[in-house]
Amino acid sequence: STFVMPLPLTEGTLVPPHTERPLGPVYFLPKAEGGHGATVYLRTNLTLLTPIALRGEAGTGKLEFADSSESCRILRFHFSSQQYDDKAMASVDEPLSAAKNVTIRNTGTLPIDVHALSFRGGSC
């Protein structure tokens, strides 16, 4: 099921007059995006069944480079032979470098809050 309650909650609980008792947590564990629903039926000593509707909306967040058509989502930097020749002719001791503006796109259905960016070696 998409909604799950721990076993001790399914064994019952006493609710004295003018008090409250928690019946949770109820876990929402969707296996697919979209709307999900279920009904919990409470059986008590005073009523036959009391239905409580459960609703959940599942989604995903997915980031990708907005300007990349490659399947691995690679951001490539290319140096031309002219750039190497220009560097050799210059009297500057700085290494050859390149910069690129990057745009990311969320193609999912949930918002994504990007907290950090890190780099590591390797390939897809």
Buried (B, 14 or more C-beta within 10 A) or exposed (E): EBBEBEEEBEEEEEEEEEEEEEBEEBEBEBEEEEEBEBEBEEEEEEEEEEEEEBEBEBEEEEEEBEEBEEEEEEEEEEEEEEEEEEBEEEEEEEEEEEEEEEEBEBEBEEEEEEEEEEEEEEEE
